[in-house]
Amino acid sequence: MGADQIAELRPPIREVFAAGPPTPSANWCATFEVNRQPNVWVQVTFYLVNVFYPVTRKPTEEIAMHELVPADAVKLIAWEQNKYATFSHSRNVDDVAAFIDAYLTRVCMKGRENYALNVTLQNLS
């Protein structure tokens, strides 16, 4: 895992969590997109992590195979093979940042640890 990437992931995640649960006027989302990889993205909201999912195997199997997170850091909510996977998360900034970095590195980037991110914070309300 890349310390630089994790350091880049933390501030936007922290900002989303600090905004609190969604309200009619505020529902913040941090979107991370890998440079020059327009289909590789991750979205973080107060309750969920939604990721591009380029695999046919069930996400829980992929997470276990790649040892991506501590068992209680994320929980699978929904998925569609080769499209997306949605997880609830622990709202621990470090755990969520480490999960995203490990997921991008091991699942999406096939082990390539150096990737650059575009980050967007957006109010979805």
C-alpha positions as CSV (number, residue, x, y, z in Angstrom):
1,M,0.0,0.0,0.0
2,G,1.1,3.5,-0.7
3,A,1.7,5.9,2.2
4,D,1.3,8.8,-0.2
5,Q,-2.0,7.6,-1.6
6,I,-3.4,6.9,1.9
7,A,-2.3,10.4,3.0
8,E,-4.1,11.9,0.0
9,L,-7.3,9.8,0.7
10,R,-7.6,10.8,4.4
11,P,-8.5,14.6,4.3
12,P,-11.5,14.2,1.9
13,I,-12.8,11.2,3.8
14,R,-12.3,13.1,7.1
15,E,-14.3,16.0,5.6
16,V,-17.2,13.8,4.6
17,F,-17.4,12.1,8.0
18,A,-17.1,15.5,9.8
19,A,-20.1,16.8,7.8
20,G,-22.2,14.1,9.6
21,P,-25.2,12.0,8.4
22,P,-27.1,13.2,5.3
23,T,-29.7,15.8,5.8
24,P,-32.1,17.4,3.2
25,S,-29.5,20.2,2.6
26,A,-26.2,18.3,3.1
27,N,-25.2,14.9,1.8
28,W,-21.5,15.0,1.1
29,C,-19.6,12.6,-1.2
30,A,-15.9,12.3,-1.9
31,T,-15.2,10.9,-5.3
32,F,-11.7,9.5,-6.1
33,E,-10.8,8.8,-9.7
34,V,-7.5,7.3,-10.9
35,N,-5.8,9.6,-13.4
36,R,-5.8,8.2,-17.0
37,Q,-8.2,5.4,-15.8
38,P,-11.6,7.0,-16.3
39,N,-13.5,3.8,-15.2
40,V,-11.6,3.4,-11.9
41,W,-13.4,5.3,-9.2
42,V,-14.4,5.2,-5.5
43,Q,-17.1,7.2,-3.8
44,V,-17.3,7.7,0.0
45,T,-20.3,9.0,1.8
46,F,-21.1,9.1,5.6
47,Y,-22.5,5.6,5.4
48,L,-21.1,3.9,2.3
49,V,-18.1,3.2,0.1
50,N,-19.1,2.6,-3.6
51,V,-16.4,1.3,-5.9
52,F,-15.9,0.4,-9.5
53,Y,-15.9,-3.4,-9.5
54,P,-14.1,-5.0,-12.5
55,V,-14.4,-8.6,-11.3
56,T,-17.0,-11.5,-11.6
57,R,-16.2,-13.1,-8.3
58,K,-18.2,-12.0,-5.2
59,P,-16.6,-9.0,-3.5
60,T,-16.4,-10.8,-0.2
61,E,-14.2,-13.4,-1.8
62,E,-12.1,-10.8,-3.5
63,I,-11.6,-9.0,-0.2
64,A,-10.6,-12.2,1.6
65,M,-8.3,-13.3,-1.2
66,H,-6.4,-9.9,-1.2
67,E,-6.7,-9.5,2.6
68,L,-7.9,-5.9,2.1
69,V,-9.3,-4.9,5.5
70,P,-9.9,-5.9,9.0
71,A,-13.1,-8.0,9.2
72,D,-15.3,-5.2,10.7
73,A,-14.0,-2.3,8.5
74,V,-16.5,-2.8,5.6
75,K,-19.6,-4.9,5.0
76,L,-20.9,-5.7,1.5
77,I,-24.3,-4.2,0.8
78,A,-24.8,-4.7,-3.0
79,W,-22.8,-5.5,-6.1
80,E,-23.0,-6.2,-9.8
81,Q,-20.2,-8.1,-11.5
82,N,-18.0,-6.0,-13.7
83,K,-19.8,-2.8,-12.6
84,Y,-19.9,-1.8,-8.9
85,A,-19.8,-2.9,-5.3
86,T,-21.2,-1.0,-2.4
87,F,-20.1,-1.4,1.2
88,S,-21.1,0.0,4.6
89,H,-18.0,1.1,6.6
90,S,-16.8,1.7,10.1
91,R,-16.5,5.5,9.7
92,N,-12.9,5.1,10.8
93,V,-10.9,7.4,8.5
94,D,-7.7,5.3,8.6
95,D,-9.6,2.0,8.0
96,V,-11.5,3.4,5.1
97,A,-8.5,5.1,3.5
98,A,-6.5,1.8,3.9
99,F,-9.3,-0.2,2.4
100,I,-9.6,2.2,-0.6
101,D,-5.8,2.2,-1.2
102,A,-5.6,-1.6,-0.9
103,Y,-8.7,-2.1,-3.2
104,L,-7.3,0.2,-5.9
105,T,-3.8,-1.2,-5.7
106,R,-4.7,-4.9,-5.6
107,V,-8.0,-5.2,-7.4
108,C,-8.2,-2.4,-9.9
109,M,-4.5,-1.6,-10.6
110,K,-3.3,-5.2,-10.4
111,G,-0.5,-4.5,-7.9
112,R,0.7,-1.1,-9.3
113,E,1.1,0.9,-6.1
114,N,1.8,4.3,-7.7
115,Y,-1.3,5.9,-9.0
116,A,-2.5,9.5,-9.0
117,L,-6.0,10.5,-7.9
118,N,-8.4,13.3,-8.9
119,V,-10.6,14.1,-5.9
120,T,-14.0,15.8,-5.9
121,L,-16.1,16.8,-2.9
122,Q,-19.8,17.2,-3.8
123,N,-23.0,17.9,-1.9
124,L,-25.5,15.4,-3.3
125,S,-28.5,17.1,-1.8
